Amino acid sequence: MRHTRIKDLLNSTSILHEVNAKGWVRTFRNNQFIALNDGSTINNIQCVVDFENTPEETLKRITTGAAVSVTGNLVESKGAGQKYEIQVTKLEILGDSDAEKFPMQPKKHSLEFLRENAHLRVRTNAFGAIMRVRSVLSYAVHSYFQQKGFVYVNTPIITGADAEGAGEMFQVTSLPLDNLPKNEEGTIDYKKDFFGKHTNLTVSGQLEGETFAMALGQIYTFGPTFRAENSNTSRHLAEFWMIEPEVAFNDLDANMDLAEDFIQYVIKYVIDKCPDDLKFLEGRLLEEEKSKPQAERSEMALLEKLNFVLENNFKRVSYTEAIDILRDSTPNKKKKFQYIINEWGADLQSEHERYLVEKHFKCPVILFDYPANIKAFYMRLNEDGKTVRAMDILFPGIGEIVGGSQREERFDVLVEKMKALGIDEEELWWYLDTRRFGSAVHSGFGLGFERLVLFVTGMTNIRDVIAFPRTPQNAEF
């Protein structure tokens, strides 16, 4: 008999005869009541077992974590908090679970404990909800760009280019590490490596994406990226996913319009499609907030924060204006900021970004026209010679969520910037070709997908919004 998803059973408009459900036991009470979940919804369905006519040996095998199949009638529930339940006429144990050793017992677990059991944590309500929201957000990303006529491009994971110029990349090699070949200069001979040159895992698909935008008009990438940054914070991963659109003929203003519209679309999409999961995550966040000191508690509940982004136009503010606001702010004057703002040119930190959004403007903020020396080489230089057409979108509770820019389309200016930063023109000859042949104004941005999931789910550690986090000294599972 074909089984029906629990989500569909709970959404039924009438009682049903002879339904079959399969899932994992969350709890089993009084030798009679199974709380069954199959991952299709945050909600369990109650299955009422005829314990008097069920073999005792079978009842003993109904333990937390066990996989079972139940067949019976879907009837109106006599218990509170649920519309339907299954009166079980046939029960089959599909997979036993050692109840004493099963880590995901029906109780509150610390997030650190769950990270240590990442292969099983998705069986908890919280991580089931997070991963369903992540899935829906992923679909929303593709839905938005496909509706707008963007072409989805798969840029390479293995590359010889460092898009950010930071040098924090994972090297890819097939050379024997215990006997590296050397050239006449005594350095590693990468000509004998698999690709014949020094290669790495990509930090961004942007540079390759630009080449496609200059032929297809508007493209987007959505794939894994990697950074070998030795940072053990709640905001960093070594492996993460990036969304990167690139659009020919878009200037910075059009780029900001696109980013704002895109973010509001995907957040609205997940609010519409995941009401139960978001309601659960909001409740979880409220409980977590109670244990924090009053000063550290969020001023907005989860859904309020999401609607805050939907209901407010994003305030556009130049970096220079933002520096003036921060320099004159009370927390800066009273040295409450960890990083005091003294002069123009400072690289803004999360505390500064959140102050602008949460305290000063009280709406999402887009900062633009940053100092050239704190931004990447490919960003278009302004006429003042000291700022570039960069933009960052700042959100409550998280700070920067999007970074983008109008790209430097002028060949001579781009070459001069590369020389000043010591970037080898021969390494990026193909990138420079896009400026040699039919160059045009174009723009794009990057959005770290996990940071978006972090914001939408209300979680506070980025390791909790990806299936198997990769961080320094941790590549388990």
C-alpha positions in Angstrom: 0.0 0.0 0.0 1.4 3.4 -1.0 2.0 5.6 2.0 0.7 9.2 2.4 2.9 12.0 3.7 2.0 13.1 7.2 1.7 16.7 6.1 -1.0 15.7 3.6 -2.8 13.6 6.2 -2.9 16.5 8.7 -4.2 18.8 5.9 -7.0 16.4 4.9 -10.4 17.9 4.7 -12.2 14.8 5.8 -11.7 11.5 7.6 -10.2 8.7 5.5 -10.3 4.9 5.6 -7.3 2.7 5.1 -4.4 5.2 5.1 -0.8 4.3 5.5 1.9 6.5 7.0 5.6 5.8 7.5 8.1 7.7 9.6 10.1 7.8 12.7 8.8 7.5 16.3 9.3 10.7 18.3 7.6 9.4 21.4 5.6 6.4 22.5 3.3 6.9 25.5 1.3 4.5 27.7 2.0 1.6 25.3 -0.7 3.2 23.0 0.2 6.6 21.6 2.9 7.0 18.9 3.9 10.5 17.9 5.1 9.9 14.3 7.0 12.3 12.0 8.2 11.7 8.5 10.0 15.0 7.9 7.3 16.5 5.7 6.1 18.9 8.4 7.1 20.2 11.9 4.0 18.5 13.2 3.7 14.9 14.3 0.6 12.8 13.8 -0.7 10.8 16.7 -1.1 7.1 16.0 -3.3 5.2 18.4 -2.2 1.5 18.8 -4.6 -1.2 19.8 -2.2 -2.4 22.5 -4.4 -5.2 23.7 -4.2 -6.9 20.3 -0.6 -6.0 19.5 2.1 -8.5 20.5 4.1 -7.4 23.5 7.3 -8.0 21.6 6.2 -5.5 18.9 5.3 -2.9 21.5 8.8 -3.2 23.0 10.3 -2.3 19.6 8.3 0.9 19.3 11.1 3.2 20.7 12.3 6.7 20.0 14.0 6.8 16.6 12.5 3.6 15.3 11.1 3.6 11.7 7.6 2.2 11.5 4.7 1.8 9.1 1.2 2.3 10.4 -2.0 1.5 8.5 -5.5 2.4 9.8 -8.3 5.0 9.6 -7.7 8.7 9.7 -10.3 10.0 12.2 -11.0 13.2 14.1 -8.7 13.3 17.2 -10.1 13.1 20.7 -7.0 14.9 22.0 -6.3 18.6 22.1 -4.0 20.4 19.7 -4.5 18.0 16.7 -7.3 17.7 14.1 -6.7 14.1 13.1 -5.1 10.9 14.3 -4.7 7.4 13.0 -6.5 4.5 14.6 -3.9 1.8 13.9 -5.1 -1.5 12.5 -1.7 -2.7 11.3 1.7 -1.8 12.6 5.1 -2.9 11.2 8.6 -2.1 12.5 10.7 -1.1 9.6 13.9 -0.3 11.5 14.7 -0.8 15.2 16.3 1.9 17.3 18.4 1.3 20.4 16.4 3.6 22.7 19.2 3.8 25.3 21.9 4.8 22.9 19.8 7.0 20.5 21.3 10.5 21.0 18.1 12.4 19.9 16.0 11.8 23.0 12.8 13.8 23.3 14.3 16.5 25.4 16.1 19.8 25.0 19.7 19.4 23.7 22.4 22.0 23.4 23.3 23.2 20.0 26.9 22.2 20.6 25.8 18.6 21.3 23.7 18.6 18.2 26.6 19.8 16.1 28.6 16.8 17.4 25.7 14.6 16.1 25.1 16.4 12.9 24.1 13.2 11.1 21.1 12.8 13.4 20.3 16.4 14.5 17.9 16.8 11.5 15.6 14.4 13.3 14.9 17.1 15.9 12.1 19.7 15.4 14.5 22.6 15.2 16.8 21.2 12.6 13.9 19.7 10.6 12.4 23.2 10.4 15.7 24.8 9.5 16.4 22.4 6.7 12.9 22.7 5.2 13.2 26.5 5.3 16.6 26.3 3.7 15.1 24.1 0.9 12.3 26.5 0.2 14.6 29.5 0.2 16.8 27.7 -2.3 13.8 27.1 -4.6 12.8 30.8 -4.1 16.2 31.9 -5.3 15.9 30.0 -8.6 12.2 31.0 -8.9 13.0 34.7 -8.7 15.8 34.7 -11.3 14.1 32.4 -13.7 11.0 34.6 -13.6 13.2 37.6 -14.4 14.8 35.9 -17.4 18.2 35.3 -15.8 20.4 32.5 -17.1 21.7 30.0 -14.5 25.4 29.5 -15.0 27.5 26.9 -13.2 30.9 28.5 -12.7 33.9 26.3 -11.9 34.7 25.1 -8.4 38.4 24.6 -9.3 40.0 27.8 -10.4 43.4 29.6 -10.8 41.9 33.0 -10.0 41.5 34.6 -6.6 38.4 36.8 -7.1 38.8 38.6 -3.7 42.5 39.0 -3.7 42.6 37.8 -0.1 44.7 34.7 -0.8 42.8 32.6 1.7 42.1 29.7 -0.6 42.2 25.9 -0.4 44.9 24.6 -2.8 43.9 21.8 -5.2 46.7 19.4 -6.2 47.5 15.8 -7.2 51.2 16.2 -6.5 52.7 13.8 -3.9 53.0 16.0 -0.8 55.9 13.9 0.6 57.9 14.3 -2.6 57.0 17.5 -4.3 58.7 18.1 -7.7 60.9 21.1 -8.0 61.8 23.3 -11.0 65.2 24.8 -11.7 64.5 27.7 -9.4 63.9 25.3 -6.5 60.2 26.0 -6.2 57.3 23.6 -6.7 56.9 22.6 -10.3 53.2 23.1 -10.9 53.6 22.2 -14.5 53.7 18.6 -13.3 50.4 19.0 -11.4 47.1 17.7 -12.7 46.1 21.0 -14.3 49.6 22.1 -15.1 49.3 25.2 -12.9 48.6 26.3 -9.3 44.9 25.9 -8.7 42.5 26.4 -5.8 38.9 25.9 -4.7 36.9 29.0 -5.7 36.0 31.8 -3.3 33.5 33.2 -5.8 32.1 32.6 -9.2 31.9 36.3 -10.0 34.8 36.7 -12.4 33.6 33.9 -14.6 30.1 35.0 -14.2 31.0 38.4 -15.6 32.2 36.8 -18.8 28.8 35.2 -19.3 26.9 38.4 -18.4 28.8 40.2 -21.2 27.2 37.7 -23.7 23.9 36.6 -22.1 22.9 39.9 -20.5 21.8 38.7 -17.1 23.0 35.6 -15.3 23.3 34.2 -11.8 25.3 31.5 -10.1 24.3 29.6 -7.0 26.9 27.1 -5.8 29.5 26.1 -3.2 32.4 28.4 -2.4 35.4 28.0 -0.1 37.6 30.1 2.1 40.6 28.9 4.1 40.1 31.6 6.7 41.2 30.3 10.1 38.2 31.8 11.9 36.2 30.0 14.6 33.3 32.4 14.9 29.6 32.0 14.7 29.6 33.8 11.3 32.2 31.9 9.3 32.3 28.6 7.4 35.1 27.2 5.3 32.5 25.8 2.8 29.4 27.7 2.0 27.0 28.6 -0.8 26.9 31.8 -2.8 24.2 33.5 -4.9 25.9 35.8 -7.4 23.9 37.6 -10.2 25.7 39.7 -12.8 23.9 42.0 -15.1 25.1 43.8 -18.2 24.2 47.5 -18.6 23.2 47.8 -14.9 24.8 50.7 -12.9 25.0 50.7 -9.1 21.5 52.2 -8.6 20.0 49.4 -10.7 22.1 46.9 -8.8 20.7 48.1 -5.5 17.2 47.9 -6.9 17.7 44.3 -8.0 19.2 43.2 -4.6 16.4 44.8 -2.6 13.7 43.3 -4.8 15.3 39.9 -4.7 15.7 39.7 -0.9 12.1 40.9 -0.3 10.9 38.3 -2.8 12.6 35.3 -1.2 11.7 36.3 2.3 8.0 36.8 1.3 8.1 33.4 -0.4 9.3 31.5 2.7 6.8 33.3 4.9 4.0 32.1 2.6 5.4 28.5 2.2 6.7 27.7 5.7 4.3 29.2 8.2 4.4 26.2 10.7 8.2 26.0 10.6 8.7 29.7 11.1 6.1 29.8 13.9 8.0 27.0 15.6 11.4 28.7 15.1 10.0 32.0 16.5 8.8 30.2 19.6 12.2 28.6 20.0 13.9 31.9 19.6 11.7 33.5 22.2 12.6 30.8 24.7 16.3 31.2 24.0 16.0 35.0 24.5 14.6 34.5 28.0 18.0 33.1 29.2 19.9 36.2 27.9 20.4 39.4 29.9 17.9 42.1 29.0 20.4 44.2 27.1 21.3 41.3 24.8 17.8 40.4 23.9 16.5 41.0 20.4 14.0 43.9 20.1 12.0 42.0 17.5 10.4 38.5 17.3 11.4 36.5 14.2 8.3 37.1 12.1 8.3 40.8 13.1 12.0 41.0 11.9 11.1 39.3 8.6 8.2 41.6 8.0 10.4 44.6 9.0 12.4 43.8 5.9 9.3 43.5 3.7 7.5 46.6 4.9 10.4 49.1 4.9 12.2 50.6 1.9 15.9 50.1 2.2 17.6 53.4 3.2 20.4 54.3 0.9 23.3 56.0 2.6 26.8 56.8 1.4 29.7 55.4 3.4 30.9 59.0 4.1 27.5 59.9 5.7 27.5 56.7 7.7 30.9 57.5 9.1 29.7 60.9 10.2 26.7 59.3 11.9 28.8 56.7 13.7 31.5 59.1 14.7 28.9 61.4 16.4 26.9 58.5 17.9 26.5 58.1 21.6 28.0 54.6 21.8 31.1 55.9 19.9 31.5 59.0 22.0 31.1 56.9 25.2 33.4 54.2 23.8 30.7 51.6 24.0 31.7 50.3 20.5 34.5 47.7 20.6 35.9 49.4 17.5 35.9 53.2 17.9 35.3 55.2 14.7 37.8 58.0 14.6 38.3 58.8 10.9 37.1 58.3 7.4 38.4 55.1 5.9 37.6 52.7 8.8 36.4 49.3 7.8 32.9 49.0 9.4 32.3 46.1 11.8 29.0 44.3 12.6 28.4 46.5 15.7 28.5 49.6 13.5 26.3 48.1 10.8 23.7 47.0 13.3 23.7 50.4 15.0 22.8 52.1 11.7 20.0 49.6 11.0 18.5 49.0 14.4 19.1 52.3 16.2 19.6 55.2 13.8 17.6 54.5 10.7 15.3 51.7 12.0 15.1 50.1 8.6 17.3 48.0 6.3 20.2 50.1 5.0 22.3 50.0 1.8 25.7 51.7 2.2 27.5 52.7 -1.0 30.6 54.5 -2.3 33.2 52.9 0.0 36.9 53.8 0.2 38.7 52.1 -2.6 41.5 50.7 -0.4 39.1 48.5 1.6 37.3 47.0 -1.4 38.2 44.6 -4.2 40.1 45.5 -7.4 37.2 45.0 -9.8 35.0 47.7 -8.3 34.5 50.8 -10.4 36.5 53.8 -9.3 34.5 57.0 -8.7 35.6 60.4 -10.2 36.9 61.4 -6.8 39.7 58.8 -7.2 39.3 57.5 -3.6 36.0 55.8 -3.5 34.4 52.9 -5.5 30.9 52.1 -6.6 30.5 49.4 -3.9 27.4 48.6 -2.0 26.6 46.5 1.1 23.1 45.7 2.4 22.7 45.7 6.2 20.0 43.9 8.1 18.9 43.9 11.8 20.5 41.4 14.0 23.1 40.3 11.5 24.7 43.3 9.8 26.0 42.9 6.3 24.0 40.3 4.3 24.9 41.4 0.7 28.0 42.8 -0.9 28.1 44.1 -4.5 29.3 46.7 -6.8 29.3 48.3 -10.2 32.3 46.6 -11.9 35.2 48.5 -13.4 34.5 48.4 -17.1 37.3 50.6 -18.2 40.3 48.6 -19.4 43.0 51.1 -18.6 41.7 51.8 -15.1 41.3 48.1 -14.3 44.8 47.4 -15.4 46.2 50.2 -13.2 44.3 48.9 -10.2 45.6 45.4 -10.7 49.2 46.7 -11.0 48.8 48.7 -7.8 47.7 45.6 -6.0 50.2 43.3 -7.5 47.7 41.2 -9.4 49.3 39.4 -12.3 47.7 40.5 -15.6 48.7 37.2 -17.3 46.8 35.2 -14.7 43.6 37.1 -15.6 44.1 37.7 -19.3 40.7 36.2 -20.0 39.0 38.6 -17.6 40.7 41.6 -19.1 39.5 40.4 -22.5 35.9 41.3 -21.4 37.2 44.9 -21.2 39.0 44.7 -24.6 36.0 43.4 -26.6 32.7 45.2 -26.2 33.1 46.4 -22.6 30.0 47.9 -21.0 28.7 49.1 -17.7 27.7 46.1 -15.6 27.1 45.2 -11.9 26.4 42.4 -9.6 26.3 41.3 -6.0 27.0 38.3 -3.8 24.8 36.9 -1.1 26.1 34.2 1.2 23.2 31.7 1.3 23.8 30.5 4.8 23.7 34.1 6.1 20.3 34.5 4.5 19.1 31.2 6.1 20.6 32.4 9.4 18.5 35.6 9.2 15.3 33.9 8.1 15.4 31.1 10.8 16.5 33.3 13.7 19.5 31.1 14.4 22.6 32.7 15.8 25.4 30.4 14.7 26.0 29.8 11.0 27.1 26.2 11.7 23.4 25.4 12.5 22.0 26.3 9.1 24.1 24.0 6.9 23.8 20.2 6.9 27.5 19.4 7.7 29.5 22.5 8.7 33.1 22.7 7.6 35.2 24.8 10.0 38.9 24.9 11.2 39.9 21.5 12.6 36.4 20.1 11.7 35.5 18.0 8.6 33.5 15.3 10.4 30.7 13.4 8.6 
